[in-house]
Amino acid sequence: MAILHDELEWIFPFQQMAIGESFFIPSVKPASLFYAIDCGAKREKVKVKYFVTTKDNCLGVRVWRIK
């Protein structure tokens, strides 16, 4: 019997972003998204800053590339 996991694999556009650019990810569980953002930024060797916020009445995380 094969066991499938339901983990999402996030692909972030860090390398295509200029310093100061940002993106928004809708999420009702922002804390679990923070870990994925941190891992992705570390893998791409970039520095990011992120905050929980809303956009168009939707809860999510806004991520900025800072270095």
PyMOL Python script that loads the backbone (N, CA, C, O; Angstrom):
from pymol import cmd

cmd.read_pdbstr("""\
ATOM      1  N   MET A   1       0.832  -1.178   0.000  1.00  0.00           N
ATOM      2  CA  MET A   1       0.000   0.000   0.000  1.00  0.00           C
ATOM      3  C   MET A   1       0.884   1.252   0.000  1.00  0.00           C
ATOM      4  O   MET A   1       1.764   1.383   0.852  1.00  0.00           O
ATOM      5  N   ALA A   2       0.668   2.147  -0.918  1.00  0.00           N
ATOM      6  CA  ALA A   2       1.438   3.380  -1.003  1.00  0.00           C
ATOM      7  C   ALA A   2       0.836   4.428  -0.075  1.00  0.00           C
ATOM      8  O   ALA A   2      -0.382   4.560   0.040  1.00  0.00           O
ATOM      9  N   ILE A   3       1.704   5.150   0.567  1.00  0.00           N
ATOM     10  CA  ILE A   3       1.257   6.230   1.436  1.00  0.00           C
ATOM     11  C   ILE A   3       1.546   7.548   0.735  1.00  0.00           C
ATOM     12  O   ILE A   3       2.690   7.847   0.393  1.00  0.00           O
ATOM     13  N   LEU A   4       0.525   8.308   0.532  1.00  0.00           N
ATOM     14  CA  LEU A   4       0.680   9.612  -0.094  1.00  0.00           C
ATOM     15  C   LEU A   4       0.617  10.685   0.982  1.00  0.00           C
ATOM     16  O   LEU A   4      -0.136  10.560   1.949  1.00  0.00           O
ATOM     17  N   HIS A   5       1.393  11.719   0.818  1.00  0.00           N
ATOM     18  CA  HIS A   5       1.323  12.821   1.783  1.00  0.00           C
ATOM     19  C   HIS A   5       0.552  13.978   1.168  1.00  0.00           C
ATOM     20  O   HIS A   5       0.458  14.107  -0.053  1.00  0.00           O
ATOM     21  N   ASP A   6       0.014  14.797   2.021  1.00  0.00           N
ATOM     22  CA  ASP A   6      -0.765  15.925   1.535  1.00  0.00           C
ATOM     23  C   ASP A   6      -0.062  17.254   1.792  1.00  0.00           C
ATOM     24  O   ASP A   6      -0.706  18.300   1.869  1.00  0.00           O
ATOM     25  N   GLU A   7       1.259  17.207   1.923  1.00  0.00           N
ATOM     26  CA  GLU A   7       2.042  18.425   2.109  1.00  0.00           C
ATOM     27  C   GLU A   7       2.125  19.182   0.794  1.00  0.00           C
ATOM     28  O   GLU A   7       2.342  18.594  -0.265  1.00  0.00           O
ATOM     29  N   LEU A   8       1.950  20.489   0.877  1.00  0.00           N
ATOM     30  CA  LEU A   8       2.124  21.322  -0.301  1.00  0.00           C
ATOM     31  C   LEU A   8       3.597  21.578  -0.536  1.00  0.00           C
ATOM     32  O   LEU A   8       4.368  21.699   0.417  1.00  0.00           O
ATOM     33  N   GLU A   9       3.990  21.662  -1.777  1.00  0.00           N
ATOM     34  CA  GLU A   9       5.352  22.059  -2.109  1.00  0.00           C
ATOM     35  C   GLU A   9       5.270  23.477  -2.659  1.00  0.00           C
ATOM     36  O   GLU A   9       4.731  23.710  -3.741  1.00  0.00           O
ATOM     37  N   TRP A  10       5.807  24.408  -1.905  1.00  0.00           N
ATOM     38  CA  TRP A  10       5.748  25.812  -2.287  1.00  0.00           C
ATOM     39  C   TRP A  10       6.904  26.159  -3.210  1.00  0.00           C
ATOM     40  O   TRP A  10       8.036  25.727  -2.993  1.00  0.00           O
ATOM     41  N   ILE A  11       6.615  26.929  -4.222  1.00  0.00           N
ATOM     42  CA  ILE A  11       7.647  27.463  -5.115  1.00  0.00           C
ATOM     43  C   ILE A  11       7.534  28.982  -5.051  1.00  0.00           C
ATOM     44  O   ILE A  11       6.539  29.564  -5.482  1.00  0.00           O
ATOM     45  N   PHE A  12       8.566  29.608  -4.507  1.00  0.00           N
ATOM     46  CA  PHE A  12       8.560  31.057  -4.334  1.00  0.00           C
ATOM     47  C   PHE A  12       9.425  31.716  -5.408  1.00  0.00           C
ATOM     48  O   PHE A  12      10.430  31.134  -5.819  1.00  0.00           O
ATOM     49  N   PRO A  13       9.060  32.918  -5.875  1.00  0.00           N
ATOM     50  CA  PRO A  13       9.784  33.574  -6.967  1.00  0.00           C
ATOM     51  C   PRO A  13      10.963  34.440  -6.500  1.00  0.00           C
ATOM     52  O   PRO A  13      11.222  35.485  -7.097  1.00  0.00           O
ATOM     53  N   PHE A  14      11.674  34.032  -5.459  1.00  0.00           N
ATOM     54  CA  PHE A  14      12.701  34.881  -4.872  1.00  0.00           C
ATOM     55  C   PHE A  14      13.772  35.331  -5.865  1.00  0.00           C
ATOM     56  O   PHE A  14      14.143  36.505  -5.867  1.00  0.00           O
ATOM     57  N   GLN A  15      14.269  34.443  -6.694  1.00  0.00           N
ATOM     58  CA  GLN A  15      15.350  34.792  -7.615  1.00  0.00           C
ATOM     59  C   GLN A  15      14.917  35.782  -8.691  1.00  0.00           C
ATOM     60  O   GLN A  15      15.749  36.532  -9.202  1.00  0.00           O
ATOM     61  N   GLN A  16      13.639  35.800  -9.045  1.00  0.00           N
ATOM     62  CA  GLN A  16      13.145  36.725 -10.064  1.00  0.00           C
ATOM     63  C   GLN A  16      12.764  38.078  -9.473  1.00  0.00           C
ATOM     64  O   GLN A  16      12.440  39.007 -10.214  1.00  0.00           O
ATOM     65  N   MET A  17      12.800  38.197  -8.161  1.00  0.00           N
ATOM     66  CA  MET A  17      12.363  39.425  -7.501  1.00  0.00           C
ATOM     67  C   MET A  17      13.514  40.396  -7.300  1.00  0.00           C
ATOM     68  O   MET A  17      14.630  39.997  -6.967  1.00  0.00           O
ATOM     69  N   ALA A  18      13.229  41.676  -7.505  1.00  0.00           N
ATOM     70  CA  ALA A  18      14.180  42.720  -7.146  1.00  0.00           C
ATOM     71  C   ALA A  18      14.006  43.022  -5.660  1.00  0.00           C
ATOM     72  O   ALA A  18      12.951  42.758  -5.084  1.00  0.00           O
ATOM     73  N   ILE A  19      15.037  43.569  -5.054  1.00  0.00           N
ATOM     74  CA  ILE A  19      14.943  43.962  -3.657  1.00  0.00           C
ATOM     75  C   ILE A  19      13.829  45.000  -3.529  1.00  0.00           C
ATOM     76  O   ILE A  19      13.785  45.968  -4.289  1.00  0.00           O
ATOM     77  N   GLY A  20      12.933  44.795  -2.569  1.00  0.00           N
ATOM     78  CA  GLY A  20      11.807  45.691  -2.346  1.00  0.00           C
ATOM     79  C   GLY A  20      10.501  45.189  -2.938  1.00  0.00           C
ATOM     80  O   GLY A  20       9.436  45.694  -2.583  1.00  0.00           O
ATOM     81  N   GLU A  21      10.557  44.202  -3.837  1.00  0.00           N
ATOM     82  CA  GLU A  21       9.335  43.636  -4.404  1.00  0.00           C
ATOM     83  C   GLU A  21       8.701  42.679  -3.406  1.00  0.00           C
ATOM     84  O   GLU A  21       9.372  42.139  -2.526  1.00  0.00           O
ATOM     85  N   SER A  22       7.391  42.478  -3.559  1.00  0.00           N
ATOM     86  CA  SER A  22       6.683  41.599  -2.634  1.00  0.00           C
ATOM     87  C   SER A  22       5.648  40.763  -3.371  1.00  0.00           C
ATOM     88  O   SER A  22       5.317  41.022  -4.528  1.00  0.00           O
ATOM     89  N   PHE A  23       5.145  39.749  -2.666  1.00  0.00           N
ATOM     90  CA  PHE A  23       4.026  38.949  -3.161  1.00  0.00           C
ATOM     91  C   PHE A  23       3.155  38.572  -1.976  1.00  0.00           C
ATOM     92  O   PHE A  23       3.590  38.614  -0.825  1.00  0.00           O
ATOM     93  N   PHE A  24       1.921  38.204  -2.275  1.00  0.00           N
ATOM     94  CA  PHE A  24       0.936  37.846  -1.253  1.00  0.00           C
ATOM     95  C   PHE A  24       0.498  36.410  -1.471  1.00  0.00           C
ATOM     96  O   PHE A  24       0.236  35.994  -2.600  1.00  0.00           O
ATOM     97  N   ILE A  25       0.419  35.649  -0.373  1.00  0.00           N
ATOM     98  CA  ILE A  25      -0.065  34.275  -0.425  1.00  0.00           C
ATOM     99  C   ILE A  25      -1.262  34.164   0.517  1.00  0.00           C
ATOM    100  O   ILE A  25      -1.107  34.345   1.724  1.00  0.00           O
ATOM    101  N   PRO A  26      -2.452  33.871  -0.008  1.00  0.00           N
ATOM    102  CA  PRO A  26      -3.603  33.662   0.869  1.00  0.00           C
ATOM    103  C   PRO A  26      -3.388  32.415   1.731  1.00  0.00           C
ATOM    104  O   PRO A  26      -2.922  31.390   1.232  1.00  0.00           O
ATOM    105  N   SER A  27      -3.722  32.499   3.007  1.00  0.00           N
ATOM    106  CA  SER A  27      -3.547  31.344   3.895  1.00  0.00           C
ATOM    107  C   SER A  27      -4.343  31.555   5.173  1.00  0.00           C
ATOM    108  O   SER A  27      -4.321  32.639   5.756  1.00  0.00           O
ATOM    109  N   VAL A  28      -5.041  30.524   5.602  1.00  0.00           N
ATOM    110  CA  VAL A  28      -5.717  30.577   6.903  1.00  0.00           C
ATOM    111  C   VAL A  28      -4.815  30.031   8.005  1.00  0.00           C
ATOM    112  O   VAL A  28      -5.173  30.081   9.182  1.00  0.00           O
ATOM    113  N   LYS A  29      -3.649  29.510   7.631  1.00  0.00           N
ATOM    114  CA  LYS A  29      -2.666  29.002   8.595  1.00  0.00           C
ATOM    115  C   LYS A  29      -1.308  29.646   8.313  1.00  0.00           C
ATOM    116  O   LYS A  29      -0.390  28.971   7.846  1.00  0.00           O
ATOM    117  N   PRO A  30      -1.175  30.932   8.589  1.00  0.00           N
ATOM    118  CA  PRO A  30       0.072  31.613   8.239  1.00  0.00           C
ATOM    119  C   PRO A  30       1.303  31.077   8.970  1.00  0.00           C
ATOM    120  O   PRO A  30       2.403  31.134   8.419  1.00  0.00           O
ATOM    121  N   ALA A  31       1.155  30.565  10.178  1.00  0.00           N
ATOM    122  CA  ALA A  31       2.311  30.079  10.920  1.00  0.00           C
ATOM    123  C   ALA A  31       3.022  28.949  10.178  1.00  0.00           C
ATOM    124  O   ALA A  31       4.253  28.910  10.153  1.00  0.00           O
ATOM    125  N   SER A  32       2.275  28.037   9.580  1.00  0.00           N
ATOM    126  CA  SER A  32       2.913  26.942   8.843  1.00  0.00           C
ATOM    127  C   SER A  32       3.552  27.451   7.559  1.00  0.00           C
ATOM    128  O   SER A  32       4.515  26.861   7.070  1.00  0.00           O
ATOM    129  N   LEU A  33       3.034  28.525   7.018  1.00  0.00           N
ATOM    130  CA  LEU A  33       3.613  29.120   5.815  1.00  0.00           C
ATOM    131  C   LEU A  33       4.947  29.796   6.123  1.00  0.00           C
ATOM    132  O   LEU A  33       5.833  29.817   5.268  1.00  0.00           O
ATOM    133  N   PHE A  34       5.106  30.346   7.322  1.00  0.00           N
ATOM    134  CA  PHE A  34       6.362  30.999   7.700  1.00  0.00           C
ATOM    135  C   PHE A  34       7.544  30.043   7.567  1.00  0.00           C
ATOM    136  O   PHE A  34       8.608  30.431   7.085  1.00  0.00           O
ATOM    137  N   TYR A  35       7.363  28.810   7.988  1.00  0.00           N
ATOM    138  CA  TYR A  35       8.444  27.824   7.907  1.00  0.00           C
ATOM    139  C   TYR A  35       8.839  27.581   6.453  1.00  0.00           C
ATOM    140  O   TYR A  35      10.026  27.516   6.134  1.00  0.00           O
ATOM    141  N   ALA A  36       7.860  27.449   5.580  1.00  0.00           N
ATOM    142  CA  ALA A  36       8.141  27.216   4.159  1.00  0.00           C
ATOM    143  C   ALA A  36       8.852  28.422   3.546  1.00  0.00           C
ATOM    144  O   ALA A  36       9.768  28.253   2.740  1.00  0.00           O
ATOM    145  N   ILE A  37       8.446  29.625   3.916  1.00  0.00           N
ATOM    146  CA  ILE A  37       9.101  30.841   3.404  1.00  0.00           C
ATOM    147  C   ILE A  37      10.545  30.889   3.873  1.00  0.00           C
ATOM    148  O   ILE A  37      11.446  31.158   3.078  1.00  0.00           O
ATOM    149  N   ASP A  38      10.774  30.632   5.154  1.00  0.00           N
ATOM    150  CA  ASP A  38      12.137  30.638   5.691  1.00  0.00           C
ATOM    151  C   ASP A  38      13.025  29.625   4.986  1.00  0.00           C
ATOM    152  O   ASP A  38      14.161  29.938   4.630  1.00  0.00           O
ATOM    153  N   CYS A  39      12.520  28.421   4.783  1.00  0.00           N
ATOM    154  CA  CYS A  39      13.299  27.376   4.103  1.00  0.00           C
ATOM    155  C   CYS A  39      13.594  27.757   2.654  1.00  0.00           C
ATOM    156  O   CYS A  39      14.714  27.569   2.179  1.00  0.00           O
ATOM    157  N   GLY A  40      12.609  28.285   1.961  1.00  0.00           N
ATOM    158  CA  GLY A  40      12.796  28.695   0.573  1.00  0.00           C
ATOM    159  C   GLY A  40      13.790  29.830   0.436  1.00  0.00           C
ATOM    160  O   GLY A  40      14.620  29.817  -0.473  1.00  0.00           O
ATOM    161  N   ALA A  41      13.722  30.808   1.318  1.00  0.00           N
ATOM    162  CA  ALA A  41      14.659  31.928   1.280  1.00  0.00           C
ATOM    163  C   ALA A  41      16.079  31.462   1.583  1.00  0.00           C
ATOM    164  O   ALA A  41      17.036  31.908   0.949  1.00  0.00           O
ATOM    165  N   LYS A  42      16.207  30.578   2.539  1.00  0.00           N
ATOM    166  CA  LYS A  42      17.531  30.051   2.880  1.00  0.00           C
ATOM    167  C   LYS A  42      18.117  29.266   1.715  1.00  0.00           C
ATOM    168  O   LYS A  42      19.303  29.396   1.410  1.00  0.00           O
ATOM    169  N   ARG A  43      17.297  28.457   1.067  1.00  0.00           N
ATOM    170  CA  ARG A  43      17.749  27.664  -0.078  1.00  0.00           C
ATOM    171  C   ARG A  43      18.213  28.570  -1.228  1.00  0.00           C
ATOM    172  O   ARG A  43      19.191  28.264  -1.911  1.00  0.00           O
ATOM    173  N   GLU A  44      17.503  29.685  -1.435  1.00  0.00           N
ATOM    174  CA  GLU A  44      17.839  30.609  -2.526  1.00  0.00           C
ATOM    175  C   GLU A  44      18.857  31.674  -2.102  1.00  0.00           C
ATOM    176  O   GLU A  44      19.268  32.502  -2.914  1.00  0.00           O
ATOM    177  N   LYS A  45      19.256  31.645  -0.834  1.00  0.00           N
ATOM    178  CA  LYS A  45      20.239  32.584  -0.281  1.00  0.00           C
ATOM    179  C   LYS A  45      19.801  34.036  -0.429  1.00  0.00           C
ATOM    180  O   LYS A  45      20.573  34.892  -0.862  1.00  0.00           O
ATOM    181  N   VAL A  46      18.555  34.297  -0.063  1.00  0.00           N
ATOM    182  CA  VAL A  46      18.025  35.655  -0.063  1.00  0.00           C
ATOM    183  C   VAL A  46      17.467  35.963   1.331  1.00  0.00           C
ATOM    184  O   VAL A  46      17.185  35.057   2.115  1.00  0.00           O
ATOM    185  N   LYS A  47      17.315  37.238   1.619  1.00  0.00           N
ATOM    186  CA  LYS A  47      16.719  37.675   2.883  1.00  0.00           C
ATOM    187  C   LYS A  47      15.317  38.177   2.584  1.00  0.00           C
ATOM    188  O   LYS A  47      15.098  38.903   1.614  1.00  0.00           O
ATOM    189  N   VAL A  48      14.376  37.784   3.423  1.00  0.00           N
ATOM    190  CA  VAL A  48      12.992  38.209   3.249  1.00  0.00           C
ATOM    191  C   VAL A  48      12.421  38.679   4.576  1.00  0.00           C
ATOM    192  O   VAL A  48      12.940  38.377   5.651  1.00  0.00           O
ATOM    193  N   LYS A  49      11.341  39.426   4.463  1.00  0.00           N
ATOM    194  CA  LYS A  49      10.572  39.880   5.618  1.00  0.00           C
ATOM    195  C   LYS A  49       9.124  39.548   5.302  1.00  0.00           C
ATOM    196  O   LYS A  49       8.700  39.694   4.155  1.00  0.00           O
ATOM    197  N   TYR A  50       8.352  39.103   6.296  1.00  0.00           N
ATOM    198  CA  TYR A  50       6.958  38.753   6.024  1.00  0.00           C
ATOM    199  C   TYR A  50       6.063  39.123   7.193  1.00  0.00           C
ATOM    200  O   TYR A  50       6.489  39.159   8.347  1.00  0.00           O
ATOM    201  N   PHE A  51       4.804  39.398   6.859  1.00  0.00           N
ATOM    202  CA  PHE A  51       3.803  39.779   7.848  1.00  0.00           C
ATOM    203  C   PHE A  51       2.466  39.159   7.488  1.00  0.00           C
ATOM    204  O   PHE A  51       2.154  38.966   6.312  1.00  0.00           O
ATOM    205  N   VAL A  52       1.688  38.851   8.496  1.00  0.00           N
ATOM    206  CA  VAL A  52       0.302  38.433   8.279  1.00  0.00           C
ATOM    207  C   VAL A  52      -0.489  39.700   7.973  1.00  0.00           C
ATOM    208  O   VAL A  52      -0.361  40.702   8.676  1.00  0.00           O
ATOM    209  N   THR A  53      -1.298  39.655   6.931  1.00  0.00           N
ATOM    210  CA  THR A  53      -2.088  40.810   6.524  1.00  0.00           C
ATOM    211  C   THR A  53      -3.312  40.329   5.752  1.00  0.00           C
ATOM    212  O   THR A  53      -3.526  39.125   5.608  1.00  0.00           O
ATOM    213  N   THR A  54      -4.091  41.239   5.272  1.00  0.00           N
ATOM    214  CA  THR A  54      -5.233  40.883   4.433  1.00  0.00           C
ATOM    215  C   THR A  54      -5.124  41.618   3.103  1.00  0.00           C
ATOM    216  O   THR A  54      -4.559  42.708   3.018  1.00  0.00           O
ATOM    217  N   LYS A  55      -5.671  41.004   2.081  1.00  0.00           N
ATOM    218  CA  LYS A  55      -5.757  41.609   0.754  1.00  0.00           C
ATOM    219  C   LYS A  55      -7.113  41.214   0.194  1.00  0.00           C
ATOM    220  O   LYS A  55      -7.443  40.030   0.138  1.00  0.00           O
ATOM    221  N   ASP A  56      -7.894  42.192  -0.219  1.00  0.00           N
ATOM    222  CA  ASP A  56      -9.235  41.929  -0.741  1.00  0.00           C
ATOM    223  C   ASP A  56     -10.049  41.074   0.234  1.00  0.00           C
ATOM    224  O   ASP A  56     -10.741  40.140  -0.172  1.00  0.00           O
ATOM    225  N   ASN A  57      -9.957  41.408   1.528  1.00  0.00           N
ATOM    226  CA  ASN A  57     -10.668  40.700   2.605  1.00  0.00           C
ATOM    227  C   ASN A  57     -10.257  39.241   2.762  1.00  0.00           C
ATOM    228  O   ASN A  57     -11.032  38.427   3.264  1.00  0.00           O
ATOM    229  N   CYS A  58      -9.052  38.911   2.339  1.00  0.00           N
ATOM    230  CA  CYS A  58      -8.536  37.544   2.436  1.00  0.00           C
ATOM    231  C   CYS A  58      -7.295  37.551   3.332  1.00  0.00           C
ATOM    232  O   CYS A  58      -6.358  38.312   3.089  1.00  0.00           O
ATOM    233  N   LEU A  59      -7.286  36.709   4.364  1.00  0.00           N
ATOM    234  CA  LEU A  59      -6.138  36.585   5.253  1.00  0.00           C
ATOM    235  C   LEU A  59      -4.988  35.911   4.517  1.00  0.00           C
ATOM    236  O   LEU A  59      -5.205  34.989   3.730  1.00  0.00           O
ATOM    237  N   GLY A  60      -3.771  36.366   4.770  1.00  0.00           N
ATOM    238  CA  GLY A  60      -2.615  35.744   4.136  1.00  0.00           C
ATOM    239  C   GLY A  60      -1.323  36.336   4.630  1.00  0.00           C
ATOM    240  O   GLY A  60      -1.277  37.000   5.666  1.00  0.00           O
ATOM    241  N   VAL A  61      -0.272  36.087   3.874  1.00  0.00           N
ATOM    242  CA  VAL A  61       1.073  36.530   4.230  1.00  0.00           C
ATOM    243  C   VAL A  61       1.641  37.340   3.074  1.00  0.00           C
ATOM    244  O   VAL A  61       1.613  36.893   1.927  1.00  0.00           O
ATOM    245  N   ARG A  62       2.156  38.529   3.370  1.00  0.00           N
ATOM    246  CA  ARG A  62       2.857  39.350   2.390  1.00  0.00           C
ATOM    247  C   ARG A  62       4.342  39.163   2.640  1.00  0.00           C
ATOM    248  O   ARG A  62       4.806  39.288   3.774  1.00  0.00           O
ATOM    249  N   VAL A  63       5.095  38.861   1.577  1.00  0.00           N
ATOM    250  CA  VAL A  63       6.530  38.586   1.677  1.00  0.00           C
ATOM    251  C   VAL A  63       7.292  39.591   0.827  1.00  0.00           C
ATOM    252  O   VAL A  63       6.974  39.777  -0.347  1.00  0.00           O
ATOM    253  N   TRP A  64       8.301  40.244   1.413  1.00  0.00           N
ATOM    254  CA  TRP A  64       9.160  41.176   0.693  1.00  0.00           C
ATOM    255  C   TRP A  64      10.569  40.613   0.617  1.00  0.00           C
ATOM    256  O   TRP A  64      11.057  40.015   1.576  1.00  0.00           O
ATOM    257  N   ARG A  65      11.218  40.802  -0.514  1.00  0.00           N
ATOM    258  CA  ARG A  65      12.644  40.487  -0.607  1.00  0.00           C
ATOM    259  C   ARG A  65      13.398  41.711  -0.123  1.00  0.00           C
ATOM    260  O   ARG A  65      13.179  42.811  -0.630  1.00  0.00           O
ATOM    261  N   ILE A  66      14.283  41.540   0.848  1.00  0.00           N
ATOM    262  CA  ILE A  66      15.019  42.673   1.395  1.00  0.00           C
ATOM    263  C   ILE A  66      16.507  42.638   1.078  1.00  0.00           C
ATOM    264  O   ILE A  66      17.169  43.666   1.216  1.00  0.00           O
ATOM    265  N   LYS A  67      17.061  41.512   0.663  1.00  0.00           N
ATOM    266  CA  LYS A  67      18.468  41.406   0.239  1.00  0.00           C
ATOM    267  C   LYS A  67      18.634  40.265  -0.714  1.00  0.00           C
ATOM    268  O   LYS A  67      19.743  40.010  -1.185  1.00  0.00           O
TER     269      LYS A  67
END
""", "prot")
cmd.dss("prot")
cmd.show_as("cartoon", "prot")
cmd.util.cbc("prot")
cmd.orient("prot")
